[in-house]
Amino acid sequence: MKEIVLNRRRLEMRLDNAALHLLVIGMMQGIFDSYMGTDSAVEWELSADESLELAVSRRIAAIDLRTA
């Protein structure tokens, strides 16, 4: 693991030589959801040399203005 940053809104991680990258992405999202007690969205990128960069952030609830 090259870098990991966690705050109240976001988790960012960089991992070199990422084997099973989809499993890592899912596990990090699950850990974030459990820790924060909320749903999240994930953005990720896998480079040609298999370095994984991912960001997990809190999902903001949509407000339906027709019923509000």
LINDA-V700471 format. One record per residue. N is the residue number from 1. PHI is phi as a letter, one per 30 degrees, with the letter a starting at -180 (* if undefined). BURIAL is # if it has 16 or more other ideal C-beta (glycine too) atoms within 10 Angstrom, else .. D_FIRST is the distance of its C-alpha to the first C-alpha in whole Angstrom. Layout:
n;phi;burial;d_first
N;PHI;BURIAL;D_FIRST
N;PHI;BURIAL;D_FIRST
//
This chain:
n;phi;burial;d_first
1;*;.;0
2;c;.;4
3;a;.;6
4;b;.;8
5;b;.;11
6;b;.;14
7;b;.;18
8;d;.;21
9;c;.;21
10;a;.;17
11;b;#;14
12;b;#;11
13;b;#;8
14;b;.;6
15;b;#;5
16;d;.;6
17;h;.;9
18;d;#;9
19;d;.;12
20;h;.;14
21;e;#;12
22;d;.;15
23;d;.;15
24;d;#;11
25;d;#;13
26;d;.;16
27;d;.;14
28;d;#;13
29;d;#;16
30;d;.;18
31;d;.;16
32;d;#;17
33;d;.;20
34;d;.;21
35;d;.;20
36;d;#;22
37;i;.;25
38;b;.;25
39;d;.;24
40;b;#;22
41;b;.;21
42;b;.;18
43;b;.;18
44;a;#;15
45;b;.;15
46;c;.;14
47;d;.;15
48;d;.;17
49;d;.;14
50;i;.;12
51;d;.;10
52;c;#;10
53;c;#;10
54;b;#;12
55;b;#;14
56;c;#;16
57;b;.;19
58;d;#;22
59;d;.;25
60;d;.;28
61;d;.;31
62;d;.;34
63;c;.;37
64;d;.;40
65;d;.;43
66;d;.;46
67;c;.;46
68;d;.;45
//
